[in-house]
Each structure stands twice: as structure tokens, then as C-alpha cells.
Amino acid sequence: MTPIHTPYDPEQVAGEFGWLWLDDGPMGPEWHLVQTYVETDDELTTWFSGDGDGHESTCAPADSYRGLPYLSATAPTCTPGEVDRLEVTVRFADGASFGHAFGDAEQAGRIEAALSWLLSPGDARPRAAVDVLAERRRQVEAEGFTAEHDDAHIRGELGAAAACYAVPSRARDAAFDSHWPETWDKSWWKPAGAASDLTARRRDLVTAGALILAEIERIDRLAKPNA
């Protein structure tokens, strides 16, 4: 597995560089945290082979690095499916990397919040909520639905698009004709599947939930313009 990362300034990160790294362990996917001066893929490969000077830890969710929890998929409170969703949470904006370089408090804080949610007791992290949050993250990183993008949609476009995905499949065409935002390209409309497919129905509802979340966040930013 080859990571893709961007150049960094060691002074900016106080002389330290961190990775959250998803790798195949003996019992399934595992998360590793890397703290070392790694600048090239070859250096990272050497580091993981045990020939470098870095230090690797694969720990249970209770452990942390500067307050940033990380985990192994073999830990009792984590499942391979949750690891898959964690990968969505920390991937690069170009969607191509299984690692996430971090160097500032805001960036690390966002990852910490997402991981803390996913690693909380089972009754506090229903799968539906986790999936909506993961889809929201994917929309931001893969589709470019950032705060700046969303703030430009002042006529309720995000909520209208959510409505198109939320209606039952039998009403989908009518909803699209009446509610799909006029300023959005029709190619953006990508319902998951047939009316009888519950998996596709759930997927559409997850998409709708993430769009609703984006609209709520947009409204909250309007209420607190200086926040």
C-alpha cells in the first residue's frame, strides 16, 4: 500500500510529523500512528520494515497520542466495518490516500472528534448515525461540498436535494422534476437503485441525511457569522 502525501514544514508541526495509517494486520485491518521524519514513500516503507529510526505503535482504542485516539481493528470495541468508516473519515481531500498527515490542532481535533464518536460505547454510536457522518465527510472531501461551497446555496438547495433522495423510490421521478435545484447539474443526481432494494433505499436515505446535515450546518453558520 503506497501512501500519498503532501510536503510539510517541520517547524509548522513543532518538529514532529504524524500519520494515521491503515494497514493489513494478521487479524484484519489495523491502524498505526507514525511519529517520525518521513518525507518519501521509500522512507515509509523502510520504516515499516523495522530498519528505520521511527517508532510504531498499534494500540487499543483506550490509548492515544497527544489526545488523539487510534486503534487496531482487533480491539474488542472496533469492527472491520468501523475501520472502513474511519478510513473515510481521515482520507485526503483527493480521496486517494489511506493515511492522513496532520500537523495543526484544528485538523487533529476534527479527527479526534470523529474517532471518539466511533469508539464510544455501542449504544452511543448507532450505525445509521455513523454512516451519515461518514457520507457527509465523503461529500466534503470527494465532492467538494465544503463550508464555502455550501454557504453559496442560499435558496435551500441542499435541503431540496435531500428531499429528492429521501422520498420513496416510486415518487423519485416526480420529486426530481419538482425539487432538484435548478443550479445543480442533473448528472449529480445519483440514486442508488430500485424500489425493491432495501440496501439501495438505505443508501439513498444516508445521502439525504448527509445533505440535511450540511444544510443544518449552513444555517448554524448564518446564525453565528463570527463563529
KALIN-V262962 format. One record per residue. N is the residue number from 1. PSI is psi in radians with two decimals (none if undefined). OMEGA is omega as a letter, one per 30 degrees, with the letter a starting at -180 (NA if undefined). Layout:
N/PSI/OMEGA + N/PSI/OMEGA
//
This chain:
1/2.17/a + 2/2.09/l + 3/2.72/l + 4/2.15/a + 5/2.96/a + 6/2.79/l + 7/2.70/a + 8/2.80/l + 9/1.99/a + 10/-0.62/l + 11/-0.61/a + 12/-0.56/a + 13/0.47/l + 14/0.68/l + 15/0.21/a + 16/2.65/a + 17/2.29/a + 18/2.56/l + 19/2.44/l + 20/2.15/a + 21/2.21/l + 22/2.15/a + 23/2.86/l + 24/2.03/l + 25/3.08/a + 26/-0.46/a + 27/0.19/a + 28/-2.95/a + 29/2.51/l + 30/2.57/l + 31/2.41/l + 32/2.58/l + 33/2.23/a + 34/2.23/l + 35/1.77/a + 36/2.94/l + 37/1.53/l + 38/2.07/a + 39/-0.36/a + 40/2.81/l + 41/-0.65/l + 42/-0.71/l + 43/-0.69/l + 44/-0.70/l + 45/-0.78/l + 46/-0.72/a + 47/-0.77/a + 48/-0.41/l + 49/-0.16/l + 50/0.09/a + 51/-0.11/a + 52/-3.08/a + 53/0.00/a + 54/3.04/l + 55/2.20/a + 56/2.49/l + 57/2.35/l + 58/1.90/a + 59/2.87/l + 60/2.85/a + 61/-0.43/a + 62/-0.40/a + 63/2.84/a + 64/2.92/l + 65/1.96/a + 66/0.69/l + 67/0.05/a + 68/1.86/a + 69/2.58/l + 70/2.98/a + 71/2.95/l + 72/2.48/a + 73/-0.27/l + 74/-0.11/l + 75/2.59/a + 76/-0.41/a + 77/0.22/a + 78/2.45/l + 79/2.78/l + 80/-0.60/l + 81/-0.66/l + 82/-0.62/l + 83/-0.71/l + 84/-0.72/a + 85/-0.56/l + 86/-0.65/l + 87/-0.70/l + 88/-0.68/a + 89/-0.66/a + 90/0.16/a + 91/2.79/l + 92/2.82/a + 93/-0.49/l + 94/-0.02/l + 95/0.15/a + 96/-0.17/a + 97/2.56/l + 98/0.06/l + 99/2.91/l + 100/2.00/l + 101/2.37/l + 102/2.58/a + 103/-0.10/a + 104/2.77/a + 105/-0.69/a + 106/-0.79/a + 107/-0.82/l + 108/-0.61/a + 109/-0.67/l + 110/-0.72/l + 111/-0.74/a + 112/-0.75/a + 113/-0.75/a + 114/-0.76/a + 115/-0.69/l + 116/-0.69/l + 117/-0.82/a + 118/-0.44/a + 119/0.08/l + 120/2.95/a + 121/2.61/a + 122/-0.68/a + 123/-0.18/l + 124/-0.09/a + 125/1.20/l + 126/2.53/a + 127/-0.67/a + 128/-0.78/a + 129/-0.72/l + 130/-0.75/a + 131/-0.66/l + 132/-0.76/l + 133/-0.69/l + 134/-0.70/l + 135/-0.67/l + 136/-0.77/l + 137/-0.72/l + 138/-0.72/l + 139/-0.68/l + 140/-0.85/a + 141/-0.69/a + 142/-0.56/a + 143/-0.16/l + 144/0.33/l + 145/1.13/l + 146/3.05/l + 147/-0.72/l + 148/-0.73/l + 149/-0.85/a + 150/-0.61/a + 151/-0.35/l + 152/-0.26/a + 153/1.44/a + 154/0.01/a + 155/0.40/l + 156/0.37/a + 157/-0.67/a + 158/-0.77/l + 159/-0.66/l + 160/-0.75/l + 161/-0.68/l + 162/-0.70/l + 163/-0.66/l + 164/-0.68/l + 165/-0.46/a + 166/-0.47/a + 167/2.69/l + 168/2.67/a + 169/-0.59/a + 170/-0.38/l + 171/0.15/a + 172/-0.83/a + 173/-0.76/l + 174/-0.70/l + 175/-0.72/l + 176/-0.77/a + 177/-0.59/a + 178/-0.42/a + 179/-0.31/a + 180/2.27/a + 181/2.32/a + 182/-0.52/a + 183/-0.03/a + 184/2.42/l + 185/2.43/a + 186/-0.38/l + 187/-0.26/l + 188/-0.32/a + 189/1.93/a + 190/1.22/l + 191/2.68/a + 192/-0.59/a + 193/-2.79/a + 194/2.83/a + 195/-0.57/a + 196/-0.07/a + 197/1.82/a + 198/-0.58/l + 199/-0.76/l + 200/-0.70/l + 201/-0.78/l + 202/-0.71/a + 203/-0.74/l + 204/-0.67/l + 205/-0.62/l + 206/-0.76/l + 207/-0.78/l + 208/-0.75/l + 209/-0.69/l + 210/-0.67/l + 211/-0.67/l + 212/-0.76/l + 213/-0.73/l + 214/-0.70/l + 215/-0.70/l + 216/-0.76/l + 217/-0.67/l + 218/-0.77/l + 219/-0.70/l + 220/-0.65/l + 221/-0.59/l + 222/-0.65/a + 223/-0.44/a + 224/1.28/a + 225/-0.41/a + 226/0.13/a + 227/none/NA
//
